[in-house]
Amino acid sequence: MKSKDIGPATAGTRQQDGDGQAYLLGLRLRDRRVIVIGGGAVAARRVPRLLAVGADVVLISPAVTPALEELAAQRRIEWRRREYASGDCADAWLVIACAGPAEVNERVAAEAEAGRVWCARADDAAASTAWTPAAGTVGDTSVGVLSGDPRHSAAVRDAITTGLQAGTIAARHYRRRAAGVALVGGGPGDPGLITVKGRWLLAEADVVITDRLAPRELLAELPPDVTVIDAGKVPYRRQMSQDEINEALIRHAKDGKFVVRLKGGDPFVFGRGGEEMLACLRAGVPVTVVPGVSSAIGVPTAAGLPVTHRGTAQDFHVISVHVPPGDERSTVDWPALARSEGTLVLLMSLDRIGAVTRTLIEHGRPGNWPISVIADGTMPTQHTIYSTLEDVERRLAAEGVRSPAVVVIGGVVAVAEKLAGLGREPGDRDQNGFDAVPSPVPPLAADSELNEHKARRDHGR
């Protein structure tokens, strides 16, 4: 950057090196008097922020906006209902000159200058001793931007505050560190589906204990000094046991580290978050829980499959199939689910899909009942299969579909197929290059089967 050729400063002249620039400074105005001259739109914008930091605001204007009048009625500000008069700037720490006539603002600024009080003129930035930045607050972080161009300043402020709110701009706290353990739901896979609060806490982490289905792309954004523990991969073993995970959470937290337990989906939906929270609290470790988008809902939604639909399904059931029907460890009432008209959403079911479909058919669901399997949901490799209860096991084997996958059973699958058909022309391929072939479940046939099944149930009552 080129520097200006500046001669020596003399009395009555200004040195030009810093002209047009401002020294940014945060003013702590709690219980300190701020005089606001003028009661229009500018004052209406400035006063609430002054009140938010605890300033003692005195407003001088013969008329004010309704919002300012309401603040005066609530005794949150002192309103002197008159024109500005010489001496009004006495005892002020800061003066805001935003009266309509420029000559009034000029007199206010001159009085403030004589009394060595900072003054921000709304009508003439060049004549102000203080500039009001484009300001925003996110959590405990305040952002102020000055550029000489108010609209540009506001745009830069908005970019920063939006990034902080979304978690795309992240920076750790150092003086006020988070403590304990945060159980963070990472969502169904796409890193963009983690919550804003989840990203905030992840940025604060000293230690991250992650699952196989957590959004691992977010780990690349962590500082290099963050310890990342993969709960699904430890030496000589396939995965950490739950007891080992609990012990690691407690040990690192008691060492003064802030620990984030990053999970796929929601921590309390088949995520053992309750067990981890109990273990931490019993050990005296504070816990924060951040909900996540469960794959049971998020994956079908991403595939255009509504789990409820008027006239088709008024309820849905989310089932973990980590053990098959008939296993003594299973507490699922499969006969009742077979009789239900609601949507069935199955998690962890791919390796046991044959046992599930045979059980449902055995207890009354028709063999051509519609079923959908959504693999790699919300990810670029997402792939959806439409099939029937009696044919889905063969289809999955033929296409080599592997977990993770969410299985949806019910009339809503036919609705999803209709939606998909409206979005594609015959012969098209989907985003993953798969042929957009018609489903083996004709929508009208599926609807008639649904009605026939309801009629059989009604007849049997």
Contacts in CASP RR format, 6 or more apart in sequence:
PFRMAT RR
TARGET T0000
AUTHOR 0000-0000-0000
METHOD contacts of the structure
MODEL  1
MKSKDIGPATAGTRQQDGDGQAYLLGLRLRDRRVIVIGGGAVAARRVPRL
LAVGADVVLISPAVTPALEELAAQRRIEWRRREYASGDCADAWLVIACAG
PAEVNERVAAEAEAGRVWCARADDAAASTAWTPAAGTVGDTSVGVLSGDP
RHSAAVRDAITTGLQAGTIAARHYRRRAAGVALVGGGPGDPGLITVKGRW
LLAEADVVITDRLAPRELLAELPPDVTVIDAGKVPYRRQMSQDEINEALI
RHAKDGKFVVRLKGGDPFVFGRGGEEMLACLRAGVPVTVVPGVSSAIGVP
TAAGLPVTHRGTAQDFHVISVHVPPGDERSTVDWPALARSEGTLVLLMSL
DRIGAVTRTLIEHGRPGNWPISVIADGTMPTQHTIYSTLEDVERRLAAEG
VRSPAVVVIGGVVAVAEKLAGLGREPGDRDQNGFDAVPSPVPPLAADSEL
NEHKARRDHGR
3 17 0 8 1.000
4 16 0 8 1.000
4 17 0 8 1.000
6 15 0 8 1.000
6 16 0 8 1.000
6 17 0 8 1.000
9 15 0 8 1.000
20 126 0 8 1.000
20 148 0 8 1.000
22 131 0 8 1.000
22 146 0 8 1.000
24 133 0 8 1.000
24 144 0 8 1.000
24 146 0 8 1.000
27 53 0 8 1.000
27 93 0 8 1.000
27 94 0 8 1.000
28 53 0 8 1.000
29 50 0 8 1.000
29 53 0 8 1.000
29 54 0 8 1.000
29 55 0 8 1.000
29 93 0 8 1.000
29 94 0 8 1.000
30 53 0 8 1.000
30 54 0 8 1.000
30 55 0 8 1.000
31 54 0 8 1.000
31 55 0 8 1.000
31 56 0 8 1.000
32 55 0 8 1.000
32 56 0 8 1.000
32 93 0 8 1.000
32 94 0 8 1.000
33 55 0 8 1.000
33 56 0 8 1.000
33 58 0 8 1.000
33 91 0 8 1.000
33 92 0 8 1.000
33 93 0 8 1.000
34 50 0 8 1.000
34 55 0 8 1.000
34 56 0 8 1.000
34 57 0 8 1.000
34 58 0 8 1.000
34 92 0 8 1.000
34 93 0 8 1.000
34 94 0 8 1.000
34 95 0 8 1.000
34 96 0 8 1.000
35 58 0 8 1.000
35 60 0 8 1.000
35 88 0 8 1.000
35 89 0 8 1.000
35 92 0 8 1.000
35 94 0 8 1.000
35 95 0 8 1.000
35 96 0 8 1.000
36 43 0 8 1.000
36 46 0 8 1.000
36 47 0 8 1.000
36 50 0 8 1.000
36 57 0 8 1.000
36 58 0 8 1.000
36 59 0 8 1.000
36 60 0 8 1.000
36 61 0 8 1.000
36 95 0 8 1.000
36 96 0 8 1.000
36 98 0 8 1.000
37 60 0 8 1.000
37 61 0 8 1.000
37 84 0 8 1.000
37 88 0 8 1.000
37 95 0 8 1.000
37 96 0 8 1.000
37 97 0 8 1.000
37 98 0 8 1.000
37 99 0 8 1.000
37 104 0 8 1.000
37 105 0 8 1.000
37 108 0 8 1.000
38 59 0 8 1.000
38 60 0 8 1.000
38 61 0 8 1.000
38 64 0 8 1.000
38 84 0 8 1.000
38 98 0 8 1.000
38 99 0 8 1.000
38 100 0 8 1.000
39 59 0 8 1.000
39 61 0 8 1.000
39 63 0 8 1.000
39 64 0 8 1.000
39 65 0 8 1.000
39 68 0 8 1.000
39 98 0 8 1.000
39 99 0 8 1.000
40 61 0 8 1.000
40 64 0 8 1.000
40 65 0 8 1.000
40 68 0 8 1.000
40 98 0 8 1.000
40 100 0 8 1.000
41 65 0 8 1.000
42 96 0 8 1.000
42 98 0 8 1.000
42 122 0 8 1.000
43 59 0 8 1.000
43 61 0 8 1.000
43 64 0 8 1.000
43 65 0 8 1.000
43 68 0 8 1.000
43 96 0 8 1.000
43 98 0 8 1.000
44 65 0 8 1.000
44 67 0 8 1.000
44 68 0 8 1.000
46 96 0 8 1.000
46 98 0 8 1.000
46 132 0 8 1.000
47 57 0 8 1.000
47 59 0 8 1.000
47 68 0 8 1.000
47 71 0 8 1.000
47 77 0 8 1.000
48 71 0 8 1.000
49 135 0 8 1.000
50 57 0 8 1.000
51 57 0 8 1.000
51 71 0 8 1.000
51 76 0 8 1.000
51 77 0 8 1.000
55 94 0 8 1.000
56 78 0 8 1.000
57 76 0 8 1.000
57 77 0 8 1.000
57 78 0 8 1.000
58 77 0 8 1.000
58 78 0 8 1.000
58 80 0 8 1.000
58 92 0 8 1.000
59 68 0 8 1.000
59 72 0 8 1.000
59 77 0 8 1.000
59 78 0 8 1.000
59 79 0 8 1.000
59 80 0 8 1.000
60 80 0 8 1.000
60 82 0 8 1.000
60 83 0 8 1.000
60 84 0 8 1.000
60 88 0 8 1.000
61 79 0 8 1.000
61 80 0 8 1.000
61 81 0 8 1.000
61 82 0 8 1.000
61 83 0 8 1.000
61 99 0 8 1.000
62 81 0 8 1.000
62 82 0 8 1.000
62 83 0 8 1.000
63 81 0 8 1.000
64 72 0 8 1.000
64 79 0 8 1.000
68 77 0 8 1.000
68 79 0 8 1.000
69 79 0 8 1.000
71 77 0 8 1.000
72 78 0 8 1.000
72 79 0 8 1.000
83 104 0 8 1.000
84 99 0 8 1.000
84 104 0 8 1.000
84 107 0 8 1.000
84 108 0 8 1.000
86 107 0 8 1.000
86 111 0 8 1.000
87 111 0 8 1.000
88 108 0 8 1.000
88 111 0 8 1.000
89 95 0 8 1.000
89 108 0 8 1.000
89 111 0 8 1.000
89 112 0 8 1.000
89 115 0 8 1.000
89 117 0 8 1.000
89 119 0 8 1.000
92 112 0 8 1.000
92 117 0 8 1.000
93 117 0 8 1.000
93 118 0 8 1.000
94 117 0 8 1.000
94 118 0 8 1.000
94 119 0 8 1.000
94 120 0 8 1.000
94 130 0 8 1.000
95 108 0 8 1.000
95 109 0 8 1.000
95 112 0 8 1.000
95 117 0 8 1.000
95 118 0 8 1.000
95 119 0 8 1.000
95 120 0 8 1.000
96 119 0 8 1.000
96 120 0 8 1.000
96 122 0 8 1.000
96 132 0 8 1.000
97 104 0 8 1.000
97 105 0 8 1.000
97 108 0 8 1.000
97 109 0 8 1.000
97 112 0 8 1.000
97 119 0 8 1.000
97 120 0 8 1.000
97 121 0 8 1.000
97 122 0 8 1.000
97 123 0 8 1.000
98 105 0 8 1.000
98 121 0 8 1.000
98 122 0 8 1.000
98 123 0 8 1.000
99 105 0 8 1.000
99 108 0 8 1.000
100 123 0 8 1.000
102 123 0 8 1.000
102 124 0 8 1.000
105 121 0 8 1.000
105 122 0 8 1.000
105 123 0 8 1.000
105 124 0 8 1.000
106 124 0 8 1.000
106 127 0 8 1.000
108 119 0 8 1.000
108 121 0 8 1.000
109 119 0 8 1.000
109 121 0 8 1.000
109 127 0 8 1.000
109 128 0 8 1.000
109 129 0 8 1.000
112 118 0 8 1.000
112 119 0 8 1.000
112 129 0 8 1.000
113 119 0 8 1.000
113 129 0 8 1.000
118 129 0 8 1.000
118 130 0 8 1.000
119 128 0 8 1.000
119 129 0 8 1.000
119 130 0 8 1.000
120 128 0 8 1.000
120 129 0 8 1.000
120 130 0 8 1.000
120 131 0 8 1.000
120 132 0 8 1.000
121 127 0 8 1.000
121 128 0 8 1.000
125 131 0 8 1.000
125 148 0 8 1.000
131 146 0 8 1.000
131 148 0 8 1.000
133 144 0 8 1.000
133 145 0 8 1.000
133 146 0 8 1.000
133 153 0 8 1.000
133 157 0 8 1.000
134 144 0 8 1.000
134 145 0 8 1.000
134 146 0 8 1.000
134 150 0 8 1.000
134 153 0 8 1.000
134 154 0 8 1.000
134 156 0 8 1.000
134 157 0 8 1.000
135 142 0 8 1.000
135 143 0 8 1.000
135 144 0 8 1.000
135 145 0 8 1.000
135 157 0 8 1.000
136 142 0 8 1.000
136 143 0 8 1.000
136 144 0 8 1.000
136 157 0 8 1.000
136 161 0 8 1.000
137 143 0 8 1.000
137 161 0 8 1.000
138 161 0 8 1.000
138 164 0 8 1.000
138 165 0 8 1.000
140 176 0 8 1.000
141 164 0 8 1.000
143 157 0 8 1.000
143 160 0 8 1.000
143 161 0 8 1.000
143 164 0 8 1.000
144 153 0 8 1.000
144 157 0 8 1.000
145 153 0 8 1.000
145 154 0 8 1.000
145 156 0 8 1.000
145 157 0 8 1.000
145 160 0 8 1.000
146 153 0 8 1.000
147 153 0 8 1.000
147 156 0 8 1.000
160 169 0 8 1.000
163 169 0 8 1.000
164 170 0 8 1.000
165 196 0 8 1.000
166 196 0 8 1.000
166 199 0 8 1.000
167 196 0 8 1.000
167 199 0 8 1.000
167 200 0 8 1.000
167 203 0 8 1.000
168 199 0 8 1.000
170 199 0 8 1.000
170 200 0 8 1.000
170 202 0 8 1.000
170 203 0 8 1.000
170 221 0 8 1.000
171 203 0 8 1.000
172 203 0 8 1.000
172 204 0 8 1.000
172 223 0 8 1.000
173 204 0 8 1.000
177 204 0 8 1.000
177 258 0 8 1.000
178 201 0 8 1.000
178 204 0 8 1.000
178 258 0 8 1.000
178 288 0 8 1.000
179 253 0 8 1.000
179 256 0 8 1.000
179 258 0 8 1.000
179 286 0 8 1.000
180 253 0 8 1.000
180 256 0 8 1.000
180 258 0 8 1.000
180 259 0 8 1.000
180 280 0 8 1.000
180 285 0 8 1.000
180 286 0 8 1.000
180 287 0 8 1.000
180 288 0 8 1.000
181 249 0 8 1.000
181 253 0 8 1.000
181 259 0 8 1.000
181 260 0 8 1.000
181 261 0 8 1.000
181 276 0 8 1.000
181 280 0 8 1.000
181 285 0 8 1.000
181 286 0 8 1.000
181 287 0 8 1.000
181 288 0 8 1.000
182 198 0 8 1.000
182 201 0 8 1.000
182 205 0 8 1.000
182 258 0 8 1.000
182 259 0 8 1.000
182 260 0 8 1.000
182 261 0 8 1.000
182 287 0 8 1.000
182 288 0 8 1.000
182 289 0 8 1.000
182 290 0 8 1.000
183 261 0 8 1.000
183 263 0 8 1.000
183 267 0 8 1.000
183 273 0 8 1.000
183 276 0 8 1.000
183 277 0 8 1.000
183 287 0 8 1.000
183 288 0 8 1.000
183 289 0 8 1.000
183 290 0 8 1.000
184 194 0 8 1.000
184 198 0 8 1.000
184 201 0 8 1.000
184 202 0 8 1.000
184 260 0 8 1.000
184 261 0 8 1.000
184 262 0 8 1.000
184 263 0 8 1.000
184 267 0 8 1.000
184 290 0 8 1.000
184 292 0 8 1.000
185 194 0 8 1.000
185 195 0 8 1.000
185 198 0 8 1.000
185 214 0 8 1.000
185 262 0 8 1.000
185 263 0 8 1.000
185 264 0 8 1.000
185 265 0 8 1.000
185 266 0 8 1.000
185 267 0 8 1.000
185 290 0 8 1.000
185 291 0 8 1.000
185 292 0 8 1.000
186 193 0 8 1.000
186 194 0 8 1.000
186 195 0 8 1.000
186 198 0 8 1.000
186 214 0 8 1.000
186 215 0 8 1.000
186 262 0 8 1.000
186 263 0 8 1.000
186 264 0 8 1.000
186 265 0 8 1.000
186 292 0 8 1.000
186 293 0 8 1.000
187 193 0 8 1.000
187 194 0 8 1.000
187 215 0 8 1.000
187 264 0 8 1.000
187 265 0 8 1.000
187 266 0 8 1.000
187 292 0 8 1.000
187 293 0 8 1.000
187 294 0 8 1.000
187 295 0 8 1.000
187 298 0 8 1.000
188 264 0 8 1.000
188 265 0 8 1.000
188 293 0 8 1.000
188 294 0 8 1.000
188 295 0 8 1.000
188 298 0 8 1.000
188 299 0 8 1.000
188 302 0 8 1.000
188 377 0 8 1.000
188 378 0 8 1.000
189 213 0 8 1.000
189 214 0 8 1.000
189 215 0 8 1.000
189 264 0 8 1.000
189 265 0 8 1.000
189 295 0 8 1.000
189 377 0 8 1.000
189 378 0 8 1.000
189 379 0 8 1.000
190 215 0 8 1.000
190 302 0 8 1.000
190 378 0 8 1.000
190 379 0 8 1.000
191 215 0 8 1.000
191 217 0 8 1.000
191 218 0 8 1.000
192 215 0 8 1.000
193 215 0 8 1.000
193 293 0 8 1.000
193 298 0 8 1.000
193 378 0 8 1.000
194 202 0 8 1.000
194 215 0 8 1.000
194 218 0 8 1.000
194 292 0 8 1.000
195 290 0 8 1.000
195 291 0 8 1.000
195 292 0 8 1.000
195 293 0 8 1.000
197 290 0 8 1.000
198 290 0 8 1.000
199 218 0 8 1.000
201 260 0 8 1.000
201 288 0 8 1.000
201 290 0 8 1.000
202 208 0 8 1.000
202 218 0 8 1.000
202 222 0 8 1.000
202 260 0 8 1.000
202 262 0 8 1.000
203 221 0 8 1.000
203 222 0 8 1.000
204 258 0 8 1.000
204 260 0 8 1.000
205 222 0 8 1.000
205 226 0 8 1.000
205 258 0 8 1.000
205 259 0 8 1.000
205 260 0 8 1.000
206 226 0 8 1.000
206 227 0 8 1.000
206 252 0 8 1.000
206 256 0 8 1.000
206 257 0 8 1.000
206 258 0 8 1.000
206 259 0 8 1.000
207 226 0 8 1.000
207 227 0 8 1.000
207 228 0 8 1.000
207 229 0 8 1.000
207 252 0 8 1.000
207 257 0 8 1.000
207 258 0 8 1.000
207 259 0 8 1.000
207 260 0 8 1.000
208 219 0 8 1.000
208 222 0 8 1.000
208 226 0 8 1.000
208 227 0 8 1.000
208 228 0 8 1.000
208 229 0 8 1.000
208 259 0 8 1.000
208 260 0 8 1.000
208 262 0 8 1.000
209 229 0 8 1.000
209 231 0 8 1.000
209 245 0 8 1.000
209 248 0 8 1.000
209 249 0 8 1.000
209 259 0 8 1.000
209 260 0 8 1.000
209 261 0 8 1.000
209 262 0 8 1.000
210 216 0 8 1.000
210 219 0 8 1.000
210 228 0 8 1.000
210 229 0 8 1.000
210 230 0 8 1.000
210 231 0 8 1.000
210 262 0 8 1.000
210 263 0 8 1.000
211 231 0 8 1.000
211 232 0 8 1.000
211 262 0 8 1.000
211 263 0 8 1.000
211 264 0 8 1.000
212 231 0 8 1.000
212 232 0 8 1.000
212 239 0 8 1.000
213 263 0 8 1.000
213 264 0 8 1.000
213 265 0 8 1.000
213 295 0 8 1.000
213 404 0 8 1.000
214 262 0 8 1.000
214 263 0 8 1.000
214 264 0 8 1.000
215 262 0 8 1.000
215 264 0 8 1.000
218 262 0 8 1.000
219 228 0 8 1.000
222 228 0 8 1.000
227 252 0 8 1.000
227 257 0 8 1.000
229 248 0 8 1.000
231 239 0 8 1.000
231 240 0 8 1.000
231 245 0 8 1.000
232 238 0 8 1.000
232 239 0 8 1.000
232 240 0 8 1.000
233 239 0 8 1.000
234 240 0 8 1.000
234 244 0 8 1.000
240 248 0 8 1.000
242 272 0 8 1.000
242 275 0 8 1.000
242 276 0 8 1.000
245 261 0 8 1.000
245 276 0 8 1.000
246 275 0 8 1.000
246 276 0 8 1.000
246 279 0 8 1.000
246 280 0 8 1.000
249 259 0 8 1.000
249 261 0 8 1.000
249 276 0 8 1.000
249 279 0 8 1.000
249 280 0 8 1.000
249 285 0 8 1.000
250 279 0 8 1.000
250 280 0 8 1.000
250 283 0 8 1.000
250 285 0 8 1.000
252 259 0 8 1.000
253 259 0 8 1.000
253 280 0 8 1.000
253 285 0 8 1.000
254 283 0 8 1.000
254 285 0 8 1.000
261 267 0 8 1.000
261 273 0 8 1.000
261 276 0 8 1.000
263 271 0 8 1.000
263 273 0 8 1.000
264 271 0 8 1.000
264 292 0 8 1.000
264 295 0 8 1.000
265 271 0 8 1.000
265 292 0 8 1.000
265 293 0 8 1.000
265 294 0 8 1.000
265 295 0 8 1.000
266 291 0 8 1.000
266 292 0 8 1.000
266 293 0 8 1.000
266 294 0 8 1.000
267 273 0 8 1.000
267 274 0 8 1.000
267 276 0 8 1.000
267 289 0 8 1.000
267 290 0 8 1.000
267 291 0 8 1.000
267 292 0 8 1.000
268 274 0 8 1.000
268 289 0 8 1.000
268 291 0 8 1.000
269 294 0 8 1.000
269 296 0 8 1.000
269 318 0 8 1.000
270 320 0 8 1.000
270 347 0 8 1.000
270 348 0 8 1.000
273 289 0 8 1.000
276 287 0 8 1.000
277 287 0 8 1.000
277 289 0 8 1.000
280 286 0 8 1.000
280 287 0 8 1.000
281 287 0 8 1.000
294 318 0 8 1.000
295 347 0 8 1.000
295 377 0 8 1.000
295 404 0 8 1.000
295 406 0 8 1.000
296 318 0 8 1.000
296 345 0 8 1.000
296 347 0 8 1.000
296 406 0 8 1.000
297 307 0 8 1.000
297 345 0 8 1.000
298 378 0 8 1.000
299 374 0 8 1.000
299 377 0 8 1.000
299 378 0 8 1.000
299 406 0 8 1.000
300 306 0 8 1.000
300 307 0 8 1.000
300 345 0 8 1.000
300 372 0 8 1.000
300 374 0 8 1.000
300 406 0 8 1.000
300 408 0 8 1.000
300 416 0 8 1.000
301 307 0 8 1.000
302 374 0 8 1.000
302 377 0 8 1.000
302 378 0 8 1.000
302 382 0 8 1.000
303 372 0 8 1.000
303 374 0 8 1.000
303 377 0 8 1.000
303 382 0 8 1.000
303 384 0 8 1.000
303 416 0 8 1.000
304 416 0 8 1.000
304 419 0 8 1.000
304 420 0 8 1.000
305 372 0 8 1.000
305 374 0 8 1.000
305 384 0 8 1.000
305 408 0 8 1.000
305 412 0 8 1.000
305 413 0 8 1.000
305 415 0 8 1.000
305 416 0 8 1.000
305 419 0 8 1.000
306 412 0 8 1.000
306 415 0 8 1.000
306 416 0 8 1.000
307 313 0 8 1.000
307 316 0 8 1.000
307 343 0 8 1.000
307 345 0 8 1.000
307 408 0 8 1.000
307 412 0 8 1.000
308 314 0 8 1.000
308 315 0 8 1.000
308 316 0 8 1.000
308 343 0 8 1.000
308 412 0 8 1.000
309 411 0 8 1.000
309 412 0 8 1.000
309 415 0 8 1.000
312 411 0 8 1.000
312 412 0 8 1.000
312 414 0 8 1.000
312 415 0 8 1.000
312 450 0 8 1.000
313 341 0 8 1.000
313 342 0 8 1.000
313 343 0 8 1.000
313 410 0 8 1.000
313 411 0 8 1.000
313 412 0 8 1.000
314 341 0 8 1.000
314 342 0 8 1.000
315 340 0 8 1.000
315 341 0 8 1.000
315 342 0 8 1.000
315 343 0 8 1.000
316 342 0 8 1.000
316 343 0 8 1.000
316 344 0 8 1.000
316 345 0 8 1.000
317 337 0 8 1.000
317 340 0 8 1.000
317 342 0 8 1.000
317 343 0 8 1.000
317 344 0 8 1.000
317 345 0 8 1.000
318 345 0 8 1.000
318 347 0 8 1.000
319 332 0 8 1.000
319 337 0 8 1.000
319 344 0 8 1.000
319 345 0 8 1.000
319 346 0 8 1.000
319 347 0 8 1.000
319 349 0 8 1.000
320 347 0 8 1.000
320 348 0 8 1.000
321 332 0 8 1.000
321 346 0 8 1.000
321 347 0 8 1.000
321 348 0 8 1.000
321 349 0 8 1.000
321 352 0 8 1.000
321 356 0 8 1.000
322 348 0 8 1.000
323 329 0 8 1.000
323 330 0 8 1.000
323 352 0 8 1.000
324 330 0 8 1.000
324 352 0 8 1.000
324 355 0 8 1.000
324 356 0 8 1.000
325 332 0 8 1.000
325 334 0 8 1.000
325 352 0 8 1.000
325 355 0 8 1.000
325 356 0 8 1.000
325 359 0 8 1.000
326 334 0 8 1.000
326 355 0 8 1.000
326 359 0 8 1.000
334 356 0 8 1.000
334 359 0 8 1.000
334 360 0 8 1.000
334 363 0 8 1.000
335 363 0 8 1.000
337 344 0 8 1.000
337 360 0 8 1.000
338 359 0 8 1.000
338 360 0 8 1.000
338 361 0 8 1.000
338 362 0 8 1.000
338 363 0 8 1.000
338 364 0 8 1.000
338 365 0 8 1.000
339 363 0 8 1.000
339 364 0 8 1.000
339 457 0 8 1.000
341 453 0 8 1.000
341 454 0 8 1.000
341 457 0 8 1.000
342 410 0 8 1.000
343 408 0 8 1.000
343 409 0 8 1.000
343 410 0 8 1.000
343 411 0 8 1.000
343 412 0 8 1.000
344 407 0 8 1.000
344 408 0 8 1.000
344 409 0 8 1.000
344 410 0 8 1.000
345 406 0 8 1.000
345 407 0 8 1.000
345 408 0 8 1.000
346 353 0 8 1.000
346 356 0 8 1.000
346 406 0 8 1.000
346 407 0 8 1.000
346 408 0 8 1.000
346 409 0 8 1.000
347 406 0 8 1.000
348 403 0 8 1.000
349 356 0 8 1.000
349 405 0 8 1.000
349 407 0 8 1.000
350 373 0 8 1.000
350 396 0 8 1.000
350 401 0 8 1.000
350 402 0 8 1.000
350 403 0 8 1.000
350 405 0 8 1.000
350 407 0 8 1.000
351 403 0 8 1.000
353 373 0 8 1.000
353 392 0 8 1.000
353 393 0 8 1.000
353 396 0 8 1.000
353 407 0 8 1.000
354 392 0 8 1.000
354 393 0 8 1.000
356 407 0 8 1.000
357 367 0 8 1.000
357 371 0 8 1.000
357 389 0 8 1.000
357 390 0 8 1.000
357 392 0 8 1.000
357 393 0 8 1.000
360 369 0 8 1.000
360 389 0 8 1.000
360 409 0 8 1.000
361 367 0 8 1.000
361 389 0 8 1.000
361 390 0 8 1.000
365 389 0 8 1.000
365 409 0 8 1.000
365 453 0 8 1.000
366 389 0 8 1.000
366 449 0 8 1.000
366 452 0 8 1.000
366 453 0 8 1.000
367 388 0 8 1.000
367 389 0 8 1.000
367 390 0 8 1.000
368 388 0 8 1.000
368 389 0 8 1.000
368 390 0 8 1.000
368 441 0 8 1.000
368 445 0 8 1.000
368 446 0 8 1.000
368 449 0 8 1.000
369 388 0 8 1.000
369 389 0 8 1.000
369 409 0 8 1.000
369 410 0 8 1.000
369 411 0 8 1.000
369 446 0 8 1.000
369 449 0 8 1.000
369 453 0 8 1.000
370 386 0 8 1.000
370 387 0 8 1.000
370 388 0 8 1.000
370 409 0 8 1.000
370 410 0 8 1.000
370 411 0 8 1.000
370 413 0 8 1.000
370 414 0 8 1.000
370 417 0 8 1.000
370 439 0 8 1.000
370 441 0 8 1.000
370 446 0 8 1.000
371 386 0 8 1.000
371 387 0 8 1.000
371 388 0 8 1.000
371 389 0 8 1.000
371 392 0 8 1.000
371 407 0 8 1.000
371 408 0 8 1.000
371 409 0 8 1.000
371 410 0 8 1.000
371 413 0 8 1.000
372 384 0 8 1.000
372 385 0 8 1.000
372 386 0 8 1.000
372 387 0 8 1.000
372 407 0 8 1.000
372 408 0 8 1.000
372 409 0 8 1.000
372 413 0 8 1.000
372 416 0 8 1.000
373 384 0 8 1.000
373 385 0 8 1.000
373 387 0 8 1.000
373 392 0 8 1.000
373 395 0 8 1.000
373 396 0 8 1.000
373 401 0 8 1.000
373 405 0 8 1.000
373 406 0 8 1.000
373 407 0 8 1.000
373 408 0 8 1.000
374 382 0 8 1.000
374 383 0 8 1.000
374 384 0 8 1.000
374 385 0 8 1.000
374 405 0 8 1.000
374 406 0 8 1.000
374 407 0 8 1.000
374 408 0 8 1.000
375 381 0 8 1.000
375 382 0 8 1.000
375 383 0 8 1.000
375 384 0 8 1.000
375 385 0 8 1.000
375 401 0 8 1.000
375 402 0 8 1.000
375 403 0 8 1.000
375 404 0 8 1.000
375 405 0 8 1.000
376 382 0 8 1.000
376 383 0 8 1.000
376 404 0 8 1.000
376 405 0 8 1.000
377 404 0 8 1.000
377 405 0 8 1.000
377 406 0 8 1.000
380 431 0 8 1.000
380 432 0 8 1.000
381 432 0 8 1.000
382 431 0 8 1.000
382 432 0 8 1.000
383 401 0 8 1.000
383 432 0 8 1.000
383 434 0 8 1.000
384 420 0 8 1.000
385 392 0 8 1.000
385 395 0 8 1.000
385 396 0 8 1.000
385 399 0 8 1.000
385 401 0 8 1.000
386 413 0 8 1.000
386 416 0 8 1.000
386 417 0 8 1.000
386 439 0 8 1.000
386 440 0 8 1.000
386 441 0 8 1.000
387 395 0 8 1.000
387 439 0 8 1.000
387 440 0 8 1.000
387 441 0 8 1.000
388 440 0 8 1.000
388 441 0 8 1.000
389 409 0 8 1.000
391 440 0 8 1.000
395 401 0 8 1.000
408 416 0 8 1.000
410 450 0 8 1.000
411 446 0 8 1.000
411 447 0 8 1.000
411 450 0 8 1.000
413 441 0 8 1.000
413 446 0 8 1.000
414 441 0 8 1.000
414 443 0 8 1.000
414 446 0 8 1.000
414 447 0 8 1.000
414 450 0 8 1.000
415 443 0 8 1.000
417 439 0 8 1.000
417 441 0 8 1.000
417 443 0 8 1.000
418 443 0 8 1.000
420 436 0 8 1.000
421 436 0 8 1.000
424 430 0 8 1.000
424 436 0 8 1.000
426 436 0 8 1.000
427 435 0 8 1.000
427 436 0 8 1.000
428 436 0 8 1.000
429 435 0 8 1.000
429 436 0 8 1.000
430 436 0 8 1.000
END
